[in-house]
């Protein structure tokens, strides 16, 4: 998949309706980047739930339960 700069600027931060009451956003994608998708999926050992706080001027995504995103330890 290739995300053009124009596509990124038009869609970044915009939620699109998914199925069953879900939403889809561009997250973690860089403009003008190409990603090669395979049929092999790798998952973290723990699922995380994110929530969007729309009470402020701009929407803010946080991990549900107040946890910070997990960061990997620096390599030695």
PDB file of N, CA, C and O in Angstrom:
ATOM      1  N   UNK A   1       0.849  -1.160   0.000  1.00  0.00           N
ATOM      2  CA  UNK A   1       0.000   0.000   0.000  1.00  0.00           C
ATOM      3  C   UNK A   1       0.895   1.223   0.000  1.00  0.00           C
ATOM      4  O   UNK A   1       1.953   1.233   0.629  1.00  0.00           O
ATOM      5  N   UNK A   2       0.466   2.247  -0.706  1.00  0.00           N
ATOM      6  CA  UNK A   2       1.220   3.499  -0.752  1.00  0.00           C
ATOM      7  C   UNK A   2       0.314   4.632  -0.316  1.00  0.00           C
ATOM      8  O   UNK A   2      -0.769   4.818  -0.871  1.00  0.00           O
ATOM      9  N   UNK A   3       0.750   5.384   0.669  1.00  0.00           N
ATOM     10  CA  UNK A   3      -0.001   6.532   1.159  1.00  0.00           C
ATOM     11  C   UNK A   3       0.655   7.790   0.616  1.00  0.00           C
ATOM     12  O   UNK A   3       1.754   8.149   1.037  1.00  0.00           O
ATOM     13  N   UNK A   4      -0.003   8.454  -0.306  1.00  0.00           N
ATOM     14  CA  UNK A   4       0.558   9.666  -0.898  1.00  0.00           C
ATOM     15  C   UNK A   4       0.515  10.813   0.102  1.00  0.00           C
ATOM     16  O   UNK A   4      -0.228  10.762   1.083  1.00  0.00           O
ATOM     17  N   UNK A   5       1.306  11.839  -0.146  1.00  0.00           N
ATOM     18  CA  UNK A   5       1.292  13.018   0.711  1.00  0.00           C
ATOM     19  C   UNK A   5      -0.100  13.654   0.680  1.00  0.00           C
ATOM     20  O   UNK A   5      -0.627  14.057   1.716  1.00  0.00           O
ATOM     21  N   UNK A   6      -0.681  13.740  -0.499  1.00  0.00           N
ATOM     22  CA  UNK A   6      -2.025  14.317  -0.624  1.00  0.00           C
ATOM     23  C   UNK A   6      -3.046  13.512   0.170  1.00  0.00           C
ATOM     24  O   UNK A   6      -3.882  14.081   0.871  1.00  0.00           O
ATOM     25  N   UNK A   7      -2.976  12.187   0.060  1.00  0.00           N
ATOM     26  CA  UNK A   7      -3.889  11.329   0.812  1.00  0.00           C
ATOM     27  C   UNK A   7      -3.701  11.472   2.306  1.00  0.00           C
ATOM     28  O   UNK A   7      -4.674  11.500   3.059  1.00  0.00           O
ATOM     29  N   UNK A   8      -2.447  11.563   2.743  1.00  0.00           N
ATOM     30  CA  UNK A   8      -2.153  11.731   4.163  1.00  0.00           C
ATOM     31  C   UNK A   8      -2.724  13.050   4.675  1.00  0.00           C
ATOM     32  O   UNK A   8      -3.386  13.086   5.712  1.00  0.00           O
ATOM     33  N   UNK A   9      -2.464  14.133   3.942  1.00  0.00           N
ATOM     34  CA  UNK A   9      -2.936  15.447   4.388  1.00  0.00           C
ATOM     35  C   UNK A   9      -4.462  15.528   4.386  1.00  0.00           C
ATOM     36  O   UNK A   9      -5.045  16.225   5.217  1.00  0.00           O
ATOM     37  N   UNK A  10      -5.105  14.829   3.471  1.00  0.00           N
ATOM     38  CA  UNK A  10      -6.564  14.849   3.405  1.00  0.00           C
ATOM     39  C   UNK A  10      -7.209  14.005   4.496  1.00  0.00           C
ATOM     40  O   UNK A  10      -8.316  14.315   4.936  1.00  0.00           O
ATOM     41  N   UNK A  11      -6.540  12.944   4.942  1.00  0.00           N
ATOM     42  CA  UNK A  11      -7.187  11.990   5.842  1.00  0.00           C
ATOM     43  C   UNK A  11      -6.606  11.922   7.251  1.00  0.00           C
ATOM     44  O   UNK A  11      -7.256  11.377   8.142  1.00  0.00           O
ATOM     45  N   UNK A  12      -5.417  12.452   7.484  1.00  0.00           N
ATOM     46  CA  UNK A  12      -4.795  12.338   8.808  1.00  0.00           C
ATOM     47  C   UNK A  12      -5.677  12.995   9.868  1.00  0.00           C
ATOM     48  O   UNK A  12      -6.103  14.138   9.706  1.00  0.00           O
ATOM     49  N   UNK A  13      -5.947  12.278  10.936  1.00  0.00           N
ATOM     50  CA  UNK A  13      -6.757  12.791  12.026  1.00  0.00           C
ATOM     51  C   UNK A  13      -8.251  12.705  11.786  1.00  0.00           C
ATOM     52  O   UNK A  13      -9.037  13.144  12.625  1.00  0.00           O
ATOM     53  N   UNK A  14      -8.656  12.146  10.655  1.00  0.00           N
ATOM     54  CA  UNK A  14     -10.074  12.022  10.334  1.00  0.00           C
ATOM     55  C   UNK A  14     -10.511  10.579  10.557  1.00  0.00           C
ATOM     56  O   UNK A  14      -9.899   9.647  10.036  1.00  0.00           O
ATOM     57  N   UNK A  15     -11.564  10.405  11.327  1.00  0.00           N
ATOM     58  CA  UNK A  15     -12.100   9.060  11.567  1.00  0.00           C
ATOM     59  C   UNK A  15     -13.100   8.708  10.472  1.00  0.00           C
ATOM     60  O   UNK A  15     -13.949   9.523  10.109  1.00  0.00           O
ATOM     61  N   UNK A  16     -12.995   7.499   9.952  1.00  0.00           N
ATOM     62  CA  UNK A  16     -13.918   6.975   8.949  1.00  0.00           C
ATOM     63  C   UNK A  16     -14.701   5.849   9.602  1.00  0.00           C
ATOM     64  O   UNK A  16     -14.128   5.037  10.329  1.00  0.00           O
ATOM     65  N   UNK A  17     -15.995   5.789   9.355  1.00  0.00           N
ATOM     66  CA  UNK A  17     -16.805   4.737   9.961  1.00  0.00           C
ATOM     67  C   UNK A  17     -16.393   3.370   9.461  1.00  0.00           C
ATOM     68  O   UNK A  17     -16.226   3.151   8.262  1.00  0.00           O
ATOM     69  N   UNK A  18     -16.231   2.457  10.400  1.00  0.00           N
ATOM     70  CA  UNK A  18     -15.934   1.066  10.067  1.00  0.00           C
ATOM     71  C   UNK A  18     -17.208   0.255  10.198  1.00  0.00           C
ATOM     72  O   UNK A  18     -18.299   0.759   9.928  1.00  0.00           O
ATOM     73  N   UNK A  19     -17.079  -0.989  10.607  1.00  0.00           N
ATOM     74  CA  UNK A  19     -18.245  -1.847  10.796  1.00  0.00           C
ATOM     75  C   UNK A  19     -18.566  -1.975  12.276  1.00  0.00           C
ATOM     76  O   UNK A  19     -17.692  -1.786  13.121  1.00  0.00           O
ATOM     77  N   UNK A  20     -19.786  -2.288  12.586  1.00  0.00           N
ATOM     78  CA  UNK A  20     -20.239  -2.554  13.959  1.00  0.00           C
ATOM     79  C   UNK A  20     -19.874  -1.435  14.927  1.00  0.00           C
ATOM     80  O   UNK A  20     -19.444  -1.702  16.050  1.00  0.00           O
ATOM     81  N   UNK A  21     -20.042  -0.175  14.498  1.00  0.00           N
ATOM     82  CA  UNK A  21     -19.811   0.958  15.390  1.00  0.00           C
ATOM     83  C   UNK A  21     -18.349   1.288  15.627  1.00  0.00           C
ATOM     84  O   UNK A  21     -18.038   1.989  16.590  1.00  0.00           O
ATOM     85  N   UNK A  22     -17.452   0.815  14.796  1.00  0.00           N
ATOM     86  CA  UNK A  22     -16.031   1.113  14.957  1.00  0.00           C
ATOM     87  C   UNK A  22     -15.632   2.258  14.044  1.00  0.00           C
ATOM     88  O   UNK A  22     -16.395   2.654  13.164  1.00  0.00           O
ATOM     89  N   UNK A  23     -14.440   2.788  14.255  1.00  0.00           N
ATOM     90  CA  UNK A  23     -13.904   3.849  13.401  1.00  0.00           C
ATOM     91  C   UNK A  23     -12.494   3.468  12.961  1.00  0.00           C
ATOM     92  O   UNK A  23     -11.797   2.719  13.646  1.00  0.00           O
ATOM     93  N   UNK A  24     -12.092   3.990  11.821  1.00  0.00           N
ATOM     94  CA  UNK A  24     -10.778   3.704  11.266  1.00  0.00           C
ATOM     95  C   UNK A  24     -10.036   5.025  11.098  1.00  0.00           C
ATOM     96  O   UNK A  24     -10.601   5.986  10.576  1.00  0.00           O
ATOM     97  N   UNK A  25      -8.776   5.088  11.533  1.00  0.00           N
ATOM     98  CA  UNK A  25      -7.956   6.290  11.367  1.00  0.00           C
ATOM     99  C   UNK A  25      -6.581   5.903  10.825  1.00  0.00           C
ATOM    100  O   UNK A  25      -6.146   4.761  10.969  1.00  0.00           O
ATOM    101  N   UNK A  26      -5.909   6.858  10.207  1.00  0.00           N
ATOM    102  CA  UNK A  26      -4.525   6.640   9.792  1.00  0.00           C
ATOM    103  C   UNK A  26      -3.666   6.902  11.031  1.00  0.00           C
ATOM    104  O   UNK A  26      -3.573   8.040  11.493  1.00  0.00           O
ATOM    105  N   UNK A  27      -3.054   5.875  11.556  1.00  0.00           N
ATOM    106  CA  UNK A  27      -2.217   6.015  12.748  1.00  0.00           C
ATOM    107  C   UNK A  27      -0.913   5.262  12.520  1.00  0.00           C
ATOM    108  O   UNK A  27      -0.924   4.078  12.184  1.00  0.00           O
ATOM    109  N   UNK A  28       0.180   5.933  12.699  1.00  0.00           N
ATOM    110  CA  UNK A  28       1.478   5.296  12.538  1.00  0.00           C
ATOM    111  C   UNK A  28       1.934   5.205  11.095  1.00  0.00           C
ATOM    112  O   UNK A  28       2.925   4.536  10.802  1.00  0.00           O
ATOM    113  N   UNK A  29       1.241   5.855  10.204  1.00  0.00           N
ATOM    114  CA  UNK A  29       1.628   5.856   8.791  1.00  0.00           C
ATOM    115  C   UNK A  29       2.310   7.177   8.478  1.00  0.00           C
ATOM    116  O   UNK A  29       1.896   8.226   8.971  1.00  0.00           O
ATOM    117  N   UNK A  30       3.337   7.131   7.673  1.00  0.00           N
ATOM    118  CA  UNK A  30       4.051   8.344   7.268  1.00  0.00           C
ATOM    119  C   UNK A  30       3.613   8.724   5.852  1.00  0.00           C
ATOM    120  O   UNK A  30       3.321   7.852   5.033  1.00  0.00           O
ATOM    121  N   UNK A  31       3.569  10.034   5.567  1.00  0.00           N
ATOM    122  CA  UNK A  31       3.214  10.431   4.204  1.00  0.00           C
ATOM    123  C   UNK A  31       4.264   9.972   3.201  1.00  0.00           C
ATOM    124  O   UNK A  31       5.460   9.974   3.494  1.00  0.00           O
ATOM    125  N   UNK A  32       3.808   9.582   2.023  1.00  0.00           N
ATOM    126  CA  UNK A  32       4.655   9.133   0.915  1.00  0.00           C
ATOM    127  C   UNK A  32       5.431   7.855   1.242  1.00  0.00           C
ATOM    128  O   UNK A  32       6.520   7.628   0.715  1.00  0.00           O
ATOM    129  N   UNK A  33       4.861   7.028   2.113  1.00  0.00           N
ATOM    130  CA  UNK A  33       5.505   5.768   2.492  1.00  0.00           C
ATOM    131  C   UNK A  33       4.780   4.596   1.828  1.00  0.00           C
ATOM    132  O   UNK A  33       3.584   4.665   1.544  1.00  0.00           O
ATOM    133  N   UNK A  34       5.525   3.533   1.591  1.00  0.00           N
ATOM    134  CA  UNK A  34       4.954   2.317   1.017  1.00  0.00           C
ATOM    135  C   UNK A  34       5.082   1.193   2.036  1.00  0.00           C
ATOM    136  O   UNK A  34       6.152   0.988   2.611  1.00  0.00           O
ATOM    137  N   UNK A  35       3.998   0.469   2.259  1.00  0.00           N
ATOM    138  CA  UNK A  35       3.995  -0.662   3.176  1.00  0.00           C
ATOM    139  C   UNK A  35       3.619  -1.908   2.397  1.00  0.00           C
ATOM    140  O   UNK A  35       2.643  -1.907   1.647  1.00  0.00           O
ATOM    141  N   UNK A  36       4.379  -2.957   2.571  1.00  0.00           N
ATOM    142  CA  UNK A  36       4.082  -4.222   1.916  1.00  0.00           C
ATOM    143  C   UNK A  36       3.426  -5.137   2.939  1.00  0.00           C
ATOM    144  O   UNK A  36       4.042  -5.534   3.928  1.00  0.00           O
ATOM    145  N   UNK A  37       2.172  -5.461   2.681  1.00  0.00           N
ATOM    146  CA  UNK A  37       1.406  -6.275   3.607  1.00  0.00           C
ATOM    147  C   UNK A  37       1.532  -7.746   3.221  1.00  0.00           C
ATOM    148  O   UNK A  37       1.550  -8.087   2.038  1.00  0.00           O
ATOM    149  N   UNK A  38       1.617  -8.603   4.219  1.00  0.00           N
ATOM    150  CA  UNK A  38       1.702 -10.039   3.987  1.00  0.00           C
ATOM    151  C   UNK A  38       0.550 -10.728   4.702  1.00  0.00           C
ATOM    152  O   UNK A  38      -0.203 -10.093   5.441  1.00  0.00           O
ATOM    153  N   UNK A  39       0.420 -12.013   4.481  1.00  0.00           N
ATOM    154  CA  UNK A  39      -0.623 -12.763   5.153  1.00  0.00           C
ATOM    155  C   UNK A  39      -0.176 -13.287   6.512  1.00  0.00           C
ATOM    156  O   UNK A  39      -0.903 -14.064   7.132  1.00  0.00           O
ATOM    157  N   UNK A  40       0.981 -12.891   6.985  1.00  0.00           N
ATOM    158  CA  UNK A  40       1.494 -13.327   8.279  1.00  0.00           C
ATOM    159  C   UNK A  40       1.291 -12.198   9.287  1.00  0.00           C
ATOM    160  O   UNK A  40       1.864 -11.118   9.142  1.00  0.00           O
ATOM    161  N   UNK A  41       0.475 -12.451  10.305  1.00  0.00           N
ATOM    162  CA  UNK A  41       0.196 -11.442  11.315  1.00  0.00           C
ATOM    163  C   UNK A  41       0.977 -11.748  12.581  1.00  0.00           C
ATOM    164  O   UNK A  41       1.091 -12.905  12.987  1.00  0.00           O
ATOM    165  N   UNK A  42       1.513 -10.708  13.201  1.00  0.00           N
ATOM    166  CA  UNK A  42       2.193 -10.853  14.481  1.00  0.00           C
ATOM    167  C   UNK A  42       1.494  -9.929  15.471  1.00  0.00           C
ATOM    168  O   UNK A  42       1.256  -8.758  15.174  1.00  0.00           O
ATOM    169  N   UNK A  43       1.165 -10.456  16.647  1.00  0.00           N
ATOM    170  CA  UNK A  43       0.427  -9.691  17.632  1.00  0.00           C
ATOM    171  C   UNK A  43       1.217  -9.583  18.923  1.00  0.00           C
ATOM    172  O   UNK A  43       2.021 -10.455  19.253  1.00  0.00           O
ATOM    173  N   UNK A  44       0.970  -8.480  19.662  1.00  0.00           N
ATOM    174  CA  UNK A  44       1.520  -8.357  21.011  1.00  0.00           C
ATOM    175  C   UNK A  44       0.841  -9.385  21.888  1.00  0.00           C
ATOM    176  O   UNK A  44      -0.208  -9.926  21.538  1.00  0.00           O
ATOM    177  N   UNK A  45       1.447  -9.650  23.028  1.00  0.00           N
ATOM    178  CA  UNK A  45       0.859 -10.630  23.938  1.00  0.00           C
ATOM    179  C   UNK A  45      -0.341 -10.074  24.695  1.00  0.00           C
ATOM    180  O   UNK A  45      -1.111 -10.846  25.266  1.00  0.00           O
ATOM    181  N   UNK A  46      -0.519  -8.759  24.715  1.00  0.00           N
ATOM    182  CA  UNK A  46      -1.611  -8.142  25.453  1.00  0.00           C
ATOM    183  C   UNK A  46      -2.368  -7.172  24.540  1.00  0.00           C
ATOM    184  O   UNK A  46      -1.758  -6.307  23.912  1.00  0.00           O
ATOM    185  N   UNK A  47      -3.670  -7.313  24.468  1.00  0.00           N
ATOM    186  CA  UNK A  47      -4.482  -6.379  23.688  1.00  0.00           C
ATOM    187  C   UNK A  47      -4.655  -5.087  24.479  1.00  0.00           C
ATOM    188  O   UNK A  47      -4.742  -5.111  25.707  1.00  0.00           O
ATOM    189  N   UNK A  48      -4.705  -3.966  23.776  1.00  0.00           N
ATOM    190  CA  UNK A  48      -4.902  -2.672  24.425  1.00  0.00           C
ATOM    191  C   UNK A  48      -6.109  -1.981  23.805  1.00  0.00           C
ATOM    192  O   UNK A  48      -6.378  -2.127  22.613  1.00  0.00           O
ATOM    193  N   UNK A  49      -6.827  -1.232  24.620  1.00  0.00           N
ATOM    194  CA  UNK A  49      -7.996  -0.493  24.155  1.00  0.00           C
ATOM    195  C   UNK A  49      -7.709   0.998  24.248  1.00  0.00           C
ATOM    196  O   UNK A  49      -7.199   1.479  25.260  1.00  0.00           O
ATOM    197  N   UNK A  50      -8.040   1.726  23.182  1.00  0.00           N
ATOM    198  CA  UNK A  50      -7.819   3.160  23.130  1.00  0.00           C
ATOM    199  C   UNK A  50      -9.162   3.873  23.119  1.00  0.00           C
ATOM    200  O   UNK A  50     -10.142   3.349  22.588  1.00  0.00           O
ATOM    201  N   UNK A  51      -9.213   5.067  23.704  1.00  0.00           N
ATOM    202  CA  UNK A  51     -10.437   5.856  23.748  1.00  0.00           C
ATOM    203  C   UNK A  51     -10.137   7.274  23.280  1.00  0.00           C
ATOM    204  O   UNK A  51      -9.051   7.802  23.519  1.00  0.00           O
ATOM    205  N   UNK A  52     -11.110   7.883  22.612  1.00  0.00           N
ATOM    206  CA  UNK A  52     -10.957   9.241  22.113  1.00  0.00           C
ATOM    207  C   UNK A  52     -11.735  10.202  23.003  1.00  0.00           C
ATOM    208  O   UNK A  52     -12.949  10.072  23.157  1.00  0.00           O
ATOM    209  N   UNK A  53     -11.031  11.166  23.585  1.00  0.00           N
ATOM    210  CA  UNK A  53     -11.652  12.189  24.417  1.00  0.00           C
ATOM    211  C   UNK A  53     -11.975  13.382  23.520  1.00  0.00           C
ATOM    212  O   UNK A  53     -11.070  14.073  23.052  1.00  0.00           O
ATOM    213  N   UNK A  54     -13.244  13.620  23.285  1.00  0.00           N
ATOM    214  CA  UNK A  54     -13.667  14.710  22.408  1.00  0.00           C
ATOM    215  C   UNK A  54     -14.221  15.897  23.188  1.00  0.00           C
ATOM    216  O   UNK A  54     -14.879  16.762  22.611  1.00  0.00           O
ATOM    217  N   UNK A  55     -13.961  15.947  24.489  1.00  0.00           N
ATOM    218  CA  UNK A  55     -14.508  17.031  25.304  1.00  0.00           C
ATOM    219  C   UNK A  55     -13.743  18.339  25.122  1.00  0.00           C
ATOM    220  O   UNK A  55     -14.282  19.411  25.398  1.00  0.00           O
ATOM    221  N   UNK A  56     -12.517  18.267  24.669  1.00  0.00           N
ATOM    222  CA  UNK A  56     -11.712  19.475  24.481  1.00  0.00           C
ATOM    223  C   UNK A  56     -11.869  20.061  23.090  1.00  0.00           C
ATOM    224  O   UNK A  56     -12.754  19.676  22.325  1.00  0.00           O
ATOM    225  N   UNK A  57     -11.002  20.985  22.787  1.00  0.00           N
ATOM    226  CA  UNK A  57     -11.035  21.648  21.479  1.00  0.00           C
ATOM    227  C   UNK A  57     -10.638  20.704  20.353  1.00  0.00           C
ATOM    228  O   UNK A  57     -11.184  20.771  19.252  1.00  0.00           O
ATOM    229  N   UNK A  58      -9.678  19.821  20.639  1.00  0.00           N
ATOM    230  CA  UNK A  58      -9.233  18.837  19.652  1.00  0.00           C
ATOM    231  C   UNK A  58      -9.355  17.445  20.263  1.00  0.00           C
ATOM    232  O   UNK A  58      -9.120  17.277  21.459  1.00  0.00           O
ATOM    233  N   UNK A  59      -9.717  16.456  19.469  1.00  0.00           N
ATOM    234  CA  UNK A  59      -9.797  15.088  19.993  1.00  0.00           C
ATOM    235  C   UNK A  59      -8.431  14.611  20.484  1.00  0.00           C
ATOM    236  O   UNK A  59      -7.401  14.954  19.905  1.00  0.00           O
ATOM    237  N   UNK A  60      -8.431  13.826  21.544  1.00  0.00           N
ATOM    238  CA  UNK A  60      -7.180  13.305  22.106  1.00  0.00           C
ATOM    239  C   UNK A  60      -7.352  11.821  22.382  1.00  0.00           C
ATOM    240  O   UNK A  60      -8.264  11.417  23.103  1.00  0.00           O
ATOM    241  N   UNK A  61      -6.462  11.004  21.799  1.00  0.00           N
ATOM    242  CA  UNK A  61      -6.507   9.554  21.993  1.00  0.00           C
ATOM    243  C   UNK A  61      -5.631   9.169  23.171  1.00  0.00           C
ATOM    244  O   UNK A  61      -4.476   9.587  23.253  1.00  0.00           O
ATOM    245  N   UNK A  62      -6.173   8.375  24.082  1.00  0.00           N
ATOM    246  CA  UNK A  62      -5.424   7.849  25.220  1.00  0.00           C
ATOM    247  C   UNK A  62      -5.752   6.378  25.383  1.00  0.00           C
ATOM    248  O   UNK A  62      -6.809   5.908  24.961  1.00  0.00           O
ATOM    249  N   UNK A  63      -4.839   5.669  25.995  1.00  0.00           N
ATOM    250  CA  UNK A  63      -5.096   4.254  26.241  1.00  0.00           C
ATOM    251  C   UNK A  63      -6.096   4.134  27.375  1.00  0.00           C
ATOM    252  O   UNK A  63      -5.916   4.751  28.426  1.00  0.00           O
ATOM    253  N   UNK A  64      -7.140   3.354  27.180  1.00  0.00           N
ATOM    254  CA  UNK A  64      -8.174   3.182  28.194  1.00  0.00           C
ATOM    255  C   UNK A  64      -7.561   2.612  29.463  1.00  0.00           C
ATOM    256  O   UNK A  64      -6.666   1.769  29.391  1.00  0.00           O
ATOM    257  N   UNK A  65      -8.022   3.052  30.605  1.00  0.00           N
ATOM    258  CA  UNK A  65      -7.484   2.602  31.873  1.00  0.00           C
ATOM    259  C   UNK A  65      -6.334   3.466  32.350  1.00  0.00           C
ATOM    260  O   UNK A  65      -5.752   3.192  33.399  1.00  0.00           O
ATOM    261  N   UNK A  66      -5.990   4.517  31.591  1.00  0.00           N
ATOM    262  CA  UNK A  66      -4.969   5.459  32.003  1.00  0.00           C
ATOM    263  C   UNK A  66      -3.547   4.980  31.860  1.00  0.00           C
ATOM    264  O   UNK A  66      -2.625   5.649  32.327  1.00  0.00           O
ATOM    265  N   UNK A  67      -3.339   3.833  31.224  1.00  0.00           N
ATOM    266  CA  UNK A  67      -1.976   3.328  31.050  1.00  0.00           C
ATOM    267  C   UNK A  67      -1.288   4.062  29.910  1.00  0.00           C
ATOM    268  O   UNK A  67      -1.932   4.458  28.939  1.00  0.00           O
ATOM    269  N   UNK A  68      -0.011   4.238  30.029  1.00  0.00           N
ATOM    270  CA  UNK A  68       0.773   4.823  28.945  1.00  0.00           C
ATOM    271  C   UNK A  68       1.123   3.736  27.942  1.00  0.00           C
ATOM    272  O   UNK A  68       1.214   2.565  28.308  1.00  0.00           O
ATOM    273  N   UNK A  69       1.322   4.112  26.666  1.00  0.00           N
ATOM    274  CA  UNK A  69       1.743   3.098  25.694  1.00  0.00           C
ATOM    275  C   UNK A  69       3.027   2.417  26.130  1.00  0.00           C
ATOM    276  O   UNK A  69       3.927   3.064  26.666  1.00  0.00           O
ATOM    277  N   UNK A  70       3.113   1.126  25.906  1.00  0.00           N
ATOM    278  CA  UNK A  70       4.282   0.343  26.291  1.00  0.00           C
ATOM    279  C   UNK A  70       5.453   0.694  25.385  1.00  0.00           C
ATOM    280  O   UNK A  70       5.298   0.752  24.165  1.00  0.00           O
ATOM    281  N   UNK A  71       6.592   0.922  25.955  1.00  0.00           N
ATOM    282  CA  UNK A  71       7.786   1.240  25.176  1.00  0.00           C
ATOM    283  C   UNK A  71       8.805   0.114  25.387  1.00  0.00           C
ATOM    284  O   UNK A  71       8.957  -0.410  26.490  1.00  0.00           O
ATOM    285  N   UNK A  72       9.484  -0.234  24.321  1.00  0.00           N
ATOM    286  CA  UNK A  72      10.471  -1.307  24.458  1.00  0.00           C
ATOM    287  C   UNK A  72      11.743  -0.746  25.093  1.00  0.00           C
ATOM    288  O   UNK A  72      12.057   0.437  24.963  1.00  0.00           O
ATOM    289  N   UNK A  73      12.449  -1.613  25.767  1.00  0.00           N
ATOM    290  CA  UNK A  73      13.693  -1.197  26.417  1.00  0.00           C
ATOM    291  C   UNK A  73      14.769  -0.995  25.360  1.00  0.00           C
ATOM    292  O   UNK A  73      14.792  -1.702  24.352  1.00  0.00           O
ATOM    293  N   UNK A  74      15.669  -0.023  25.587  1.00  0.00           N
ATOM    294  CA  UNK A  74      16.742   0.190  24.615  1.00  0.00           C
ATOM    295  C   UNK A  74      17.650  -1.032  24.531  1.00  0.00           C
ATOM    296  O   UNK A  74      17.882  -1.725  25.521  1.00  0.00           O
ATOM    297  N   UNK A  75      18.155  -1.277  23.336  1.00  0.00           N
ATOM    298  CA  UNK A  75      19.044  -2.425  23.153  1.00  0.00           C
ATOM    299  C   UNK A  75      20.408  -2.132  23.771  1.00  0.00           C
ATOM    300  O   UNK A  75      20.882  -0.996  23.758  1.00  0.00           O
ATOM    301  N   UNK A  76      21.026  -3.176  24.310  1.00  0.00           N
ATOM    302  CA  UNK A  76      22.336  -3.016  24.961  1.00  0.00           C
ATOM    303  C   UNK A  76      23.448  -3.064  23.936  1.00  0.00           C
ATOM    304  O   UNK A  76      24.620  -2.947  24.291  1.00  0.00           O
TER     305      UNK A  76
END
